[in-house]
């Protein structure tokens, strides 16, 4: 599942007329980088939720055949349902097996194939963590081996917006109710059902026009032929 329902307030005015996942970086929409990597990793069925300007996302991506994928959509009401609420609403489309969730507004060349083989027990979740970026120096959680624990001073990491979840992880979320992911993660920490790992490769939270511009410049430089 790719999360694409956010309004993108910090990216305005760019997101006034274009949904955040369709903003271009390196010559293609942010979400297309995910689709290409998911297809290359062997994924086939993709669910995308949307709210703000969601019809544009459906028009641009269609049924996913262009990438060898089968895309289905989970529309949300104006204002969206937050992360946990949006995932819970899409559960009928996601099936009974653990599934990968990726934020549509991050850039990360992680090996999705390795994550697809990640075993996740019923009611559990496994998160990808990264070093704290400059705009989020406090981090989110800490790692104790492969177990995620509440933040400990000077040992924190940031949730990358990439994780593998059991459908049962969202069983407590009432259908159609907006709910952030954090309360469920805190409850899972208390229950000992939240694991994670640190990813040390490139990761960009494309949350502002400046970070989008930096990513675009960096990707274009990578694509330039050697002189």
Biotite code that builds the C-alpha atoms (Angstrom):
import biotite.structure as struc

atoms = struc.array([
    struc.Atom([0.000, 0.000, 0.000], chain_id="A", res_id=1, res_name="UNK", atom_name="CA", element="C"),
    struc.Atom([1.259, 3.482, -0.888], chain_id="A", res_id=2, res_name="UNK", atom_name="CA", element="C"),
    struc.Atom([-0.052, 6.277, 1.321], chain_id="A", res_id=3, res_name="UNK", atom_name="CA", element="C"),
    struc.Atom([-1.010, 9.202, -0.887], chain_id="A", res_id=4, res_name="UNK", atom_name="CA", element="C"),
    struc.Atom([-3.886, 10.958, 0.882], chain_id="A", res_id=5, res_name="UNK", atom_name="CA", element="C"),
    struc.Atom([-2.024, 13.803, 2.597], chain_id="A", res_id=6, res_name="UNK", atom_name="CA", element="C"),
    struc.Atom([-2.784, 17.428, 1.788], chain_id="A", res_id=7, res_name="UNK", atom_name="CA", element="C"),
    struc.Atom([0.863, 18.484, 1.739], chain_id="A", res_id=8, res_name="UNK", atom_name="CA", element="C"),
    struc.Atom([0.400, 21.754, 3.615], chain_id="A", res_id=9, res_name="UNK", atom_name="CA", element="C"),
    struc.Atom([4.130, 22.383, 3.986], chain_id="A", res_id=10, res_name="UNK", atom_name="CA", element="C"),
    struc.Atom([4.572, 21.975, 0.224], chain_id="A", res_id=11, res_name="UNK", atom_name="CA", element="C"),
    struc.Atom([2.094, 24.677, -0.683], chain_id="A", res_id=12, res_name="UNK", atom_name="CA", element="C"),
    struc.Atom([1.680, 26.342, -3.117], chain_id="A", res_id=13, res_name="UNK", atom_name="CA", element="C"),
    struc.Atom([2.998, 23.354, -5.113], chain_id="A", res_id=14, res_name="UNK", atom_name="CA", element="C"),
    struc.Atom([0.255, 21.119, -3.727], chain_id="A", res_id=15, res_name="UNK", atom_name="CA", element="C"),
    struc.Atom([-2.583, 23.569, -4.326], chain_id="A", res_id=16, res_name="UNK", atom_name="CA", element="C"),
    struc.Atom([-3.030, 22.112, -7.802], chain_id="A", res_id=17, res_name="UNK", atom_name="CA", element="C"),
    struc.Atom([-0.950, 18.920, -7.720], chain_id="A", res_id=18, res_name="UNK", atom_name="CA", element="C"),
    struc.Atom([-1.226, 16.124, -5.139], chain_id="A", res_id=19, res_name="UNK", atom_name="CA", element="C"),
    struc.Atom([2.017, 15.627, -3.246], chain_id="A", res_id=20, res_name="UNK", atom_name="CA", element="C"),
    struc.Atom([2.851, 12.146, -4.671], chain_id="A", res_id=21, res_name="UNK", atom_name="CA", element="C"),
    struc.Atom([2.696, 13.530, -8.217], chain_id="A", res_id=22, res_name="UNK", atom_name="CA", element="C"),
    struc.Atom([5.248, 16.281, -7.622], chain_id="A", res_id=23, res_name="UNK", atom_name="CA", element="C"),
    struc.Atom([8.228, 15.615, -9.907], chain_id="A", res_id=24, res_name="UNK", atom_name="CA", element="C"),
    struc.Atom([11.751, 14.771, -8.801], chain_id="A", res_id=25, res_name="UNK", atom_name="CA", element="C"),
    struc.Atom([14.427, 13.630, -11.194], chain_id="A", res_id=26, res_name="UNK", atom_name="CA", element="C"),
    struc.Atom([12.042, 13.841, -14.135], chain_id="A", res_id=27, res_name="UNK", atom_name="CA", element="C"),
    struc.Atom([9.212, 11.679, -12.777], chain_id="A", res_id=28, res_name="UNK", atom_name="CA", element="C"),
    struc.Atom([6.537, 11.883, -10.061], chain_id="A", res_id=29, res_name="UNK", atom_name="CA", element="C"),
    struc.Atom([7.643, 10.867, -6.573], chain_id="A", res_id=30, res_name="UNK", atom_name="CA", element="C"),
    struc.Atom([5.184, 7.982, -6.473], chain_id="A", res_id=31, res_name="UNK", atom_name="CA", element="C"),
    struc.Atom([6.478, 6.565, -9.766], chain_id="A", res_id=32, res_name="UNK", atom_name="CA", element="C"),
    struc.Atom([9.886, 5.944, -8.179], chain_id="A", res_id=33, res_name="UNK", atom_name="CA", element="C"),
    struc.Atom([8.073, 3.684, -5.697], chain_id="A", res_id=34, res_name="UNK", atom_name="CA", element="C"),
    struc.Atom([6.056, 1.932, -8.410], chain_id="A", res_id=35, res_name="UNK", atom_name="CA", element="C"),
    struc.Atom([9.142, 1.163, -10.467], chain_id="A", res_id=36, res_name="UNK", atom_name="CA", element="C"),
    struc.Atom([11.019, -0.247, -7.478], chain_id="A", res_id=37, res_name="UNK", atom_name="CA", element="C"),
    struc.Atom([8.034, -2.266, -6.271], chain_id="A", res_id=38, res_name="UNK", atom_name="CA", element="C"),
    struc.Atom([7.596, -3.793, -9.726], chain_id="A", res_id=39, res_name="UNK", atom_name="CA", element="C"),
    struc.Atom([11.308, -4.608, -9.929], chain_id="A", res_id=40, res_name="UNK", atom_name="CA", element="C"),
    struc.Atom([11.083, -6.271, -6.501], chain_id="A", res_id=41, res_name="UNK", atom_name="CA", element="C"),
    struc.Atom([8.327, -8.604, -7.666], chain_id="A", res_id=42, res_name="UNK", atom_name="CA", element="C"),
    struc.Atom([5.281, -6.877, -6.226], chain_id="A", res_id=43, res_name="UNK", atom_name="CA", element="C"),
    struc.Atom([2.132, -6.923, -8.343], chain_id="A", res_id=44, res_name="UNK", atom_name="CA", element="C"),
    struc.Atom([-0.913, -5.758, -6.365], chain_id="A", res_id=45, res_name="UNK", atom_name="CA", element="C"),
    struc.Atom([-0.726, -2.144, -5.212], chain_id="A", res_id=46, res_name="UNK", atom_name="CA", element="C"),
    struc.Atom([-3.308, -0.226, -3.180], chain_id="A", res_id=47, res_name="UNK", atom_name="CA", element="C"),
    struc.Atom([-3.115, 3.578, -3.160], chain_id="A", res_id=48, res_name="UNK", atom_name="CA", element="C"),
    struc.Atom([-5.267, 5.710, -0.889], chain_id="A", res_id=49, res_name="UNK", atom_name="CA", element="C"),
    struc.Atom([-6.009, 9.293, -1.811], chain_id="A", res_id=50, res_name="UNK", atom_name="CA", element="C"),
    struc.Atom([-8.086, 12.307, -0.828], chain_id="A", res_id=51, res_name="UNK", atom_name="CA", element="C"),
    struc.Atom([-6.779, 15.734, -1.900], chain_id="A", res_id=52, res_name="UNK", atom_name="CA", element="C"),
    struc.Atom([-6.890, 15.905, -5.722], chain_id="A", res_id=53, res_name="UNK", atom_name="CA", element="C"),
    struc.Atom([-7.057, 12.131, -5.764], chain_id="A", res_id=54, res_name="UNK", atom_name="CA", element="C"),
    struc.Atom([-8.632, 12.008, -9.207], chain_id="A", res_id=55, res_name="UNK", atom_name="CA", element="C"),
    struc.Atom([-5.335, 13.285, -10.616], chain_id="A", res_id=56, res_name="UNK", atom_name="CA", element="C"),
    struc.Atom([-3.510, 10.330, -9.097], chain_id="A", res_id=57, res_name="UNK", atom_name="CA", element="C"),
    struc.Atom([-5.928, 7.890, -10.731], chain_id="A", res_id=58, res_name="UNK", atom_name="CA", element="C"),
    struc.Atom([-5.682, 9.690, -14.074], chain_id="A", res_id=59, res_name="UNK", atom_name="CA", element="C"),
    struc.Atom([-1.882, 9.655, -14.114], chain_id="A", res_id=60, res_name="UNK", atom_name="CA", element="C"),
    struc.Atom([-1.300, 6.121, -12.795], chain_id="A", res_id=61, res_name="UNK", atom_name="CA", element="C"),
    struc.Atom([-4.356, 4.331, -14.137], chain_id="A", res_id=62, res_name="UNK", atom_name="CA", element="C"),
    struc.Atom([-4.506, 0.605, -13.473], chain_id="A", res_id=63, res_name="UNK", atom_name="CA", element="C"),
    struc.Atom([-0.735, 0.261, -13.197], chain_id="A", res_id=64, res_name="UNK", atom_name="CA", element="C"),
    struc.Atom([-0.318, -1.807, -16.360], chain_id="A", res_id=65, res_name="UNK", atom_name="CA", element="C"),
    struc.Atom([2.411, 0.558, -17.538], chain_id="A", res_id=66, res_name="UNK", atom_name="CA", element="C"),
    struc.Atom([4.656, -0.825, -14.784], chain_id="A", res_id=67, res_name="UNK", atom_name="CA", element="C"),
    struc.Atom([3.355, -4.387, -14.863], chain_id="A", res_id=68, res_name="UNK", atom_name="CA", element="C"),
    struc.Atom([1.318, -3.719, -11.727], chain_id="A", res_id=69, res_name="UNK", atom_name="CA", element="C"),
    struc.Atom([-2.338, -3.957, -10.764], chain_id="A", res_id=70, res_name="UNK", atom_name="CA", element="C"),
    struc.Atom([-3.269, -0.737, -8.961], chain_id="A", res_id=71, res_name="UNK", atom_name="CA", element="C"),
    struc.Atom([-6.484, -0.313, -7.015], chain_id="A", res_id=72, res_name="UNK", atom_name="CA", element="C"),
    struc.Atom([-7.536, 2.802, -5.141], chain_id="A", res_id=73, res_name="UNK", atom_name="CA", element="C"),
    struc.Atom([-8.976, 3.512, -1.710], chain_id="A", res_id=74, res_name="UNK", atom_name="CA", element="C"),
    struc.Atom([-10.607, 6.967, -1.850], chain_id="A", res_id=75, res_name="UNK", atom_name="CA", element="C"),
    struc.Atom([-11.028, 8.868, 1.400], chain_id="A", res_id=76, res_name="UNK", atom_name="CA", element="C"),
    struc.Atom([-13.301, 11.783, 2.335], chain_id="A", res_id=77, res_name="UNK", atom_name="CA", element="C"),
    struc.Atom([-12.071, 15.391, 2.325], chain_id="A", res_id=78, res_name="UNK", atom_name="CA", element="C"),
    struc.Atom([-9.521, 15.805, 5.080], chain_id="A", res_id=79, res_name="UNK", atom_name="CA", element="C"),
    struc.Atom([-8.514, 12.129, 4.758], chain_id="A", res_id=80, res_name="UNK", atom_name="CA", element="C"),
    struc.Atom([-8.428, 9.529, 7.530], chain_id="A", res_id=81, res_name="UNK", atom_name="CA", element="C"),
    struc.Atom([-4.821, 9.849, 8.776], chain_id="A", res_id=82, res_name="UNK", atom_name="CA", element="C"),
    struc.Atom([-2.407, 6.938, 8.421], chain_id="A", res_id=83, res_name="UNK", atom_name="CA", element="C"),
    struc.Atom([-4.002, 4.254, 10.603], chain_id="A", res_id=84, res_name="UNK", atom_name="CA", element="C"),
    struc.Atom([-7.521, 5.216, 9.574], chain_id="A", res_id=85, res_name="UNK", atom_name="CA", element="C"),
    struc.Atom([-6.607, 5.104, 5.897], chain_id="A", res_id=86, res_name="UNK", atom_name="CA", element="C"),
    struc.Atom([-4.907, 1.720, 6.162], chain_id="A", res_id=87, res_name="UNK", atom_name="CA", element="C"),
    struc.Atom([-7.835, 0.311, 8.147], chain_id="A", res_id=88, res_name="UNK", atom_name="CA", element="C"),
    struc.Atom([-10.283, 1.451, 5.490], chain_id="A", res_id=89, res_name="UNK", atom_name="CA", element="C"),
    struc.Atom([-8.202, -0.260, 2.793], chain_id="A", res_id=90, res_name="UNK", atom_name="CA", element="C"),
    struc.Atom([-7.979, -3.614, 4.621], chain_id="A", res_id=91, res_name="UNK", atom_name="CA", element="C"),
    struc.Atom([-10.676, -5.261, 2.454], chain_id="A", res_id=92, res_name="UNK", atom_name="CA", element="C"),
    struc.Atom([-8.407, -4.605, -0.544], chain_id="A", res_id=93, res_name="UNK", atom_name="CA", element="C"),
    struc.Atom([-5.224, -5.732, 1.191], chain_id="A", res_id=94, res_name="UNK", atom_name="CA", element="C"),
    struc.Atom([-6.135, -9.311, 2.020], chain_id="A", res_id=95, res_name="UNK", atom_name="CA", element="C"),
    struc.Atom([-5.199, -11.519, 4.964], chain_id="A", res_id=96, res_name="UNK", atom_name="CA", element="C"),
    struc.Atom([-1.410, -11.647, 4.636], chain_id="A", res_id=97, res_name="UNK", atom_name="CA", element="C"),
    struc.Atom([1.113, -9.095, 5.973], chain_id="A", res_id=98, res_name="UNK", atom_name="CA", element="C"),
    struc.Atom([1.571, -6.177, 3.595], chain_id="A", res_id=99, res_name="UNK", atom_name="CA", element="C"),
    struc.Atom([4.140, -3.477, 2.895], chain_id="A", res_id=100, res_name="UNK", atom_name="CA", element="C"),
    struc.Atom([3.221, 0.170, 3.533], chain_id="A", res_id=101, res_name="UNK", atom_name="CA", element="C"),
    struc.Atom([5.203, 3.025, 1.979], chain_id="A", res_id=102, res_name="UNK", atom_name="CA", element="C"),
    struc.Atom([4.651, 6.752, 2.424], chain_id="A", res_id=103, res_name="UNK", atom_name="CA", element="C"),
    struc.Atom([4.093, 8.374, -0.954], chain_id="A", res_id=104, res_name="UNK", atom_name="CA", element="C"),
    struc.Atom([6.126, 11.451, 0.005], chain_id="A", res_id=105, res_name="UNK", atom_name="CA", element="C"),
    struc.Atom([9.461, 9.789, 0.772], chain_id="A", res_id=106, res_name="UNK", atom_name="CA", element="C"),
    struc.Atom([12.266, 8.907, -1.610], chain_id="A", res_id=107, res_name="UNK", atom_name="CA", element="C"),
    struc.Atom([14.162, 5.767, -0.651], chain_id="A", res_id=108, res_name="UNK", atom_name="CA", element="C"),
    struc.Atom([15.949, 3.215, -2.880], chain_id="A", res_id=109, res_name="UNK", atom_name="CA", element="C"),
    struc.Atom([15.502, 0.442, -0.313], chain_id="A", res_id=110, res_name="UNK", atom_name="CA", element="C"),
    struc.Atom([15.374, -3.204, -1.410], chain_id="A", res_id=111, res_name="UNK", atom_name="CA", element="C"),
    struc.Atom([11.634, -3.865, -1.325], chain_id="A", res_id=112, res_name="UNK", atom_name="CA", element="C"),
    struc.Atom([12.234, -7.499, -2.317], chain_id="A", res_id=113, res_name="UNK", atom_name="CA", element="C"),
    struc.Atom([13.920, -8.168, 1.008], chain_id="A", res_id=114, res_name="UNK", atom_name="CA", element="C"),
    struc.Atom([11.019, -6.617, 2.886], chain_id="A", res_id=115, res_name="UNK", atom_name="CA", element="C"),
    struc.Atom([8.493, -8.685, 0.963], chain_id="A", res_id=116, res_name="UNK", atom_name="CA", element="C"),
    struc.Atom([9.989, -11.807, 2.524], chain_id="A", res_id=117, res_name="UNK", atom_name="CA", element="C"),
    struc.Atom([9.927, -10.362, 6.036], chain_id="A", res_id=118, res_name="UNK", atom_name="CA", element="C"),
    struc.Atom([7.885, -12.639, 8.356], chain_id="A", res_id=119, res_name="UNK", atom_name="CA", element="C"),
    struc.Atom([5.427, -10.709, 10.509], chain_id="A", res_id=120, res_name="UNK", atom_name="CA", element="C"),
    struc.Atom([3.306, -12.499, 13.091], chain_id="A", res_id=121, res_name="UNK", atom_name="CA", element="C"),
    struc.Atom([-0.435, -11.776, 13.436], chain_id="A", res_id=122, res_name="UNK", atom_name="CA", element="C"),
    struc.Atom([-0.952, -8.423, 15.136], chain_id="A", res_id=123, res_name="UNK", atom_name="CA", element="C"),
    struc.Atom([2.705, -7.438, 14.740], chain_id="A", res_id=124, res_name="UNK", atom_name="CA", element="C"),
    struc.Atom([4.520, -4.848, 12.640], chain_id="A", res_id=125, res_name="UNK", atom_name="CA", element="C"),
    struc.Atom([8.099, -4.246, 11.488], chain_id="A", res_id=126, res_name="UNK", atom_name="CA", element="C"),
    struc.Atom([9.345, -0.703, 10.801], chain_id="A", res_id=127, res_name="UNK", atom_name="CA", element="C"),
    struc.Atom([12.249, 0.704, 8.845], chain_id="A", res_id=128, res_name="UNK", atom_name="CA", element="C"),
    struc.Atom([14.153, 3.292, 10.859], chain_id="A", res_id=129, res_name="UNK", atom_name="CA", element="C"),
    struc.Atom([16.647, 5.908, 9.643], chain_id="A", res_id=130, res_name="UNK", atom_name="CA", element="C"),
    struc.Atom([19.041, 8.431, 11.161], chain_id="A", res_id=131, res_name="UNK", atom_name="CA", element="C"),
    struc.Atom([17.253, 11.551, 12.357], chain_id="A", res_id=132, res_name="UNK", atom_name="CA", element="C"),
    struc.Atom([17.102, 14.221, 9.642], chain_id="A", res_id=133, res_name="UNK", atom_name="CA", element="C"),
    struc.Atom([17.906, 17.825, 10.479], chain_id="A", res_id=134, res_name="UNK", atom_name="CA", element="C"),
    struc.Atom([14.208, 18.746, 10.562], chain_id="A", res_id=135, res_name="UNK", atom_name="CA", element="C"),
    struc.Atom([13.407, 15.966, 13.073], chain_id="A", res_id=136, res_name="UNK", atom_name="CA", element="C"),
    struc.Atom([16.417, 15.779, 15.354], chain_id="A", res_id=137, res_name="UNK", atom_name="CA", element="C"),
    struc.Atom([14.494, 14.313, 18.279], chain_id="A", res_id=138, res_name="UNK", atom_name="CA", element="C"),
    struc.Atom([13.599, 11.155, 16.372], chain_id="A", res_id=139, res_name="UNK", atom_name="CA", element="C"),
    struc.Atom([10.662, 8.854, 17.069], chain_id="A", res_id=140, res_name="UNK", atom_name="CA", element="C"),
    struc.Atom([11.851, 5.670, 18.751], chain_id="A", res_id=141, res_name="UNK", atom_name="CA", element="C"),
    struc.Atom([14.929, 3.697, 19.708], chain_id="A", res_id=142, res_name="UNK", atom_name="CA", element="C"),
    struc.Atom([16.052, 0.179, 18.816], chain_id="A", res_id=143, res_name="UNK", atom_name="CA", element="C"),
    struc.Atom([16.892, -2.479, 21.371], chain_id="A", res_id=144, res_name="UNK", atom_name="CA", element="C"),
    struc.Atom([18.258, -5.178, 19.099], chain_id="A", res_id=145, res_name="UNK", atom_name="CA", element="C"),
    struc.Atom([15.427, -5.620, 16.623], chain_id="A", res_id=146, res_name="UNK", atom_name="CA", element="C"),
    struc.Atom([12.784, -4.487, 19.091], chain_id="A", res_id=147, res_name="UNK", atom_name="CA", element="C"),
    struc.Atom([11.443, -0.937, 18.891], chain_id="A", res_id=148, res_name="UNK", atom_name="CA", element="C"),
    struc.Atom([11.227, 0.845, 22.240], chain_id="A", res_id=149, res_name="UNK", atom_name="CA", element="C"),
    struc.Atom([10.261, 4.328, 23.310], chain_id="A", res_id=150, res_name="UNK", atom_name="CA", element="C"),
    struc.Atom([12.822, 7.023, 22.553], chain_id="A", res_id=151, res_name="UNK", atom_name="CA", element="C"),
    struc.Atom([15.950, 7.011, 24.686], chain_id="A", res_id=152, res_name="UNK", atom_name="CA", element="C"),
    struc.Atom([18.203, 10.066, 24.860], chain_id="A", res_id=153, res_name="UNK", atom_name="CA", element="C"),
    struc.Atom([20.824, 10.354, 22.115], chain_id="A", res_id=154, res_name="UNK", atom_name="CA", element="C"),
    struc.Atom([19.907, 6.941, 20.726], chain_id="A", res_id=155, res_name="UNK", atom_name="CA", element="C"),
    struc.Atom([16.813, 7.802, 18.740], chain_id="A", res_id=156, res_name="UNK", atom_name="CA", element="C"),
    struc.Atom([15.913, 7.039, 15.146], chain_id="A", res_id=157, res_name="UNK", atom_name="CA", element="C"),
    struc.Atom([13.170, 8.260, 12.825], chain_id="A", res_id=158, res_name="UNK", atom_name="CA", element="C"),
    struc.Atom([10.437, 6.085, 11.361], chain_id="A", res_id=159, res_name="UNK", atom_name="CA", element="C"),
    struc.Atom([11.054, 6.079, 7.616], chain_id="A", res_id=160, res_name="UNK", atom_name="CA", element="C"),
    struc.Atom([7.406, 5.745, 6.611], chain_id="A", res_id=161, res_name="UNK", atom_name="CA", element="C"),
    struc.Atom([8.119, 2.196, 5.400], chain_id="A", res_id=162, res_name="UNK", atom_name="CA", element="C"),
    struc.Atom([6.941, -0.890, 7.255], chain_id="A", res_id=163, res_name="UNK", atom_name="CA", element="C"),
    struc.Atom([5.431, -4.348, 7.056], chain_id="A", res_id=164, res_name="UNK", atom_name="CA", element="C"),
    struc.Atom([2.156, -4.794, 8.920], chain_id="A", res_id=165, res_name="UNK", atom_name="CA", element="C"),
    struc.Atom([-0.150, -7.626, 9.825], chain_id="A", res_id=166, res_name="UNK", atom_name="CA", element="C"),
    struc.Atom([-3.787, -6.809, 9.010], chain_id="A", res_id=167, res_name="UNK", atom_name="CA", element="C"),
    struc.Atom([-4.645, -7.597, 12.635], chain_id="A", res_id=168, res_name="UNK", atom_name="CA", element="C"),
    struc.Atom([-2.442, -4.678, 13.711], chain_id="A", res_id=169, res_name="UNK", atom_name="CA", element="C"),
    struc.Atom([-5.375, -2.431, 12.740], chain_id="A", res_id=170, res_name="UNK", atom_name="CA", element="C"),
    struc.Atom([-8.199, -4.508, 14.205], chain_id="A", res_id=171, res_name="UNK", atom_name="CA", element="C"),
    struc.Atom([-8.989, -1.874, 16.866], chain_id="A", res_id=172, res_name="UNK", atom_name="CA", element="C"),
    struc.Atom([-9.533, 0.958, 14.357], chain_id="A", res_id=173, res_name="UNK", atom_name="CA", element="C"),
    struc.Atom([-13.235, 1.712, 13.745], chain_id="A", res_id=174, res_name="UNK", atom_name="CA", element="C"),
    struc.Atom([-14.033, 1.824, 10.008], chain_id="A", res_id=175, res_name="UNK", atom_name="CA", element="C"),
    struc.Atom([-14.093, 5.315, 8.569], chain_id="A", res_id=176, res_name="UNK", atom_name="CA", element="C"),
    struc.Atom([-12.620, 6.978, 11.660], chain_id="A", res_id=177, res_name="UNK", atom_name="CA", element="C"),
    struc.Atom([-9.563, 9.221, 11.276], chain_id="A", res_id=178, res_name="UNK", atom_name="CA", element="C"),
    struc.Atom([-6.690, 7.907, 13.379], chain_id="A", res_id=179, res_name="UNK", atom_name="CA", element="C"),
    struc.Atom([-2.962, 8.535, 13.391], chain_id="A", res_id=180, res_name="UNK", atom_name="CA", element="C"),
    struc.Atom([-0.529, 5.632, 13.406], chain_id="A", res_id=181, res_name="UNK", atom_name="CA", element="C"),
    struc.Atom([1.357, 6.682, 16.535], chain_id="A", res_id=182, res_name="UNK", atom_name="CA", element="C"),
    struc.Atom([-1.200, 5.430, 19.119], chain_id="A", res_id=183, res_name="UNK", atom_name="CA", element="C"),
    struc.Atom([-1.092, 1.958, 17.549], chain_id="A", res_id=184, res_name="UNK", atom_name="CA", element="C"),
    struc.Atom([2.711, 1.972, 17.537], chain_id="A", res_id=185, res_name="UNK", atom_name="CA", element="C"),
    struc.Atom([2.823, 3.006, 21.194], chain_id="A", res_id=186, res_name="UNK", atom_name="CA", element="C"),
    struc.Atom([0.404, 0.206, 22.084], chain_id="A", res_id=187, res_name="UNK", atom_name="CA", element="C"),
    struc.Atom([2.528, -2.280, 20.119], chain_id="A", res_id=188, res_name="UNK", atom_name="CA", element="C"),
    struc.Atom([5.657, -1.191, 21.983], chain_id="A", res_id=189, res_name="UNK", atom_name="CA", element="C"),
    struc.Atom([3.864, -1.820, 25.258], chain_id="A", res_id=190, res_name="UNK", atom_name="CA", element="C"),
    struc.Atom([2.769, -5.244, 24.007], chain_id="A", res_id=191, res_name="UNK", atom_name="CA", element="C"),
    struc.Atom([6.190, -6.141, 22.610], chain_id="A", res_id=192, res_name="UNK", atom_name="CA", element="C"),
    struc.Atom([4.794, -6.633, 19.101], chain_id="A", res_id=193, res_name="UNK", atom_name="CA", element="C"),
    struc.Atom([6.783, -3.943, 17.276], chain_id="A", res_id=194, res_name="UNK", atom_name="CA", element="C"),
    struc.Atom([10.138, -4.739, 15.684], chain_id="A", res_id=195, res_name="UNK", atom_name="CA", element="C"),
    struc.Atom([12.369, -2.731, 13.416], chain_id="A", res_id=196, res_name="UNK", atom_name="CA", element="C"),
    struc.Atom([15.694, -2.330, 11.682], chain_id="A", res_id=197, res_name="UNK", atom_name="CA", element="C"),
    struc.Atom([17.957, 0.543, 10.727], chain_id="A", res_id=198, res_name="UNK", atom_name="CA", element="C"),
    struc.Atom([18.350, 1.473, 7.077], chain_id="A", res_id=199, res_name="UNK", atom_name="CA", element="C"),
    struc.Atom([21.523, 3.402, 6.281], chain_id="A", res_id=200, res_name="UNK", atom_name="CA", element="C"),
    struc.Atom([20.960, 4.184, 2.589], chain_id="A", res_id=201, res_name="UNK", atom_name="CA", element="C"),
    struc.Atom([19.506, 7.305, 1.023], chain_id="A", res_id=202, res_name="UNK", atom_name="CA", element="C"),
    struc.Atom([16.207, 8.502, 2.471], chain_id="A", res_id=203, res_name="UNK", atom_name="CA", element="C"),
    struc.Atom([14.490, 11.834, 1.895], chain_id="A", res_id=204, res_name="UNK", atom_name="CA", element="C"),
    struc.Atom([11.304, 13.065, 3.535], chain_id="A", res_id=205, res_name="UNK", atom_name="CA", element="C"),
    struc.Atom([10.040, 15.352, 0.775], chain_id="A", res_id=206, res_name="UNK", atom_name="CA", element="C"),
    struc.Atom([8.086, 17.663, 3.049], chain_id="A", res_id=207, res_name="UNK", atom_name="CA", element="C"),
    struc.Atom([9.011, 21.136, 1.814], chain_id="A", res_id=208, res_name="UNK", atom_name="CA", element="C"),
    struc.Atom([9.661, 22.810, -1.550], chain_id="A", res_id=209, res_name="UNK", atom_name="CA", element="C"),
    struc.Atom([13.311, 23.165, -0.568], chain_id="A", res_id=210, res_name="UNK", atom_name="CA", element="C"),
    struc.Atom([13.800, 19.447, 0.110], chain_id="A", res_id=211, res_name="UNK", atom_name="CA", element="C"),
    struc.Atom([11.962, 18.594, -3.097], chain_id="A", res_id=212, res_name="UNK", atom_name="CA", element="C"),
    struc.Atom([14.278, 20.902, -5.055], chain_id="A", res_id=213, res_name="UNK", atom_name="CA", element="C"),
    struc.Atom([17.355, 19.354, -3.421], chain_id="A", res_id=214, res_name="UNK", atom_name="CA", element="C"),
    struc.Atom([16.168, 15.850, -4.271], chain_id="A", res_id=215, res_name="UNK", atom_name="CA", element="C"),
    struc.Atom([15.405, 16.857, -7.848], chain_id="A", res_id=216, res_name="UNK", atom_name="CA", element="C"),
    struc.Atom([18.876, 18.345, -8.290], chain_id="A", res_id=217, res_name="UNK", atom_name="CA", element="C"),
    struc.Atom([20.565, 15.304, -6.769], chain_id="A", res_id=218, res_name="UNK", atom_name="CA", element="C"),
    struc.Atom([18.655, 12.818, -8.911], chain_id="A", res_id=219, res_name="UNK", atom_name="CA", element="C"),
    struc.Atom([19.358, 14.752, -12.094], chain_id="A", res_id=220, res_name="UNK", atom_name="CA", element="C"),
    struc.Atom([23.068, 14.849, -11.251], chain_id="A", res_id=221, res_name="UNK", atom_name="CA", element="C"),
    struc.Atom([23.047, 11.065, -10.713], chain_id="A", res_id=222, res_name="UNK", atom_name="CA", element="C"),
    struc.Atom([21.487, 10.584, -14.146], chain_id="A", res_id=223, res_name="UNK", atom_name="CA", element="C"),
    struc.Atom([24.003, 12.779, -15.965], chain_id="A", res_id=224, res_name="UNK", atom_name="CA", element="C"),
    struc.Atom([26.368, 10.721, -18.170], chain_id="A", res_id=225, res_name="UNK", atom_name="CA", element="C"),
    struc.Atom([30.009, 10.786, -17.058], chain_id="A", res_id=226, res_name="UNK", atom_name="CA", element="C"),
    struc.Atom([32.133, 13.302, -18.920], chain_id="A", res_id=227, res_name="UNK", atom_name="CA", element="C"),
])
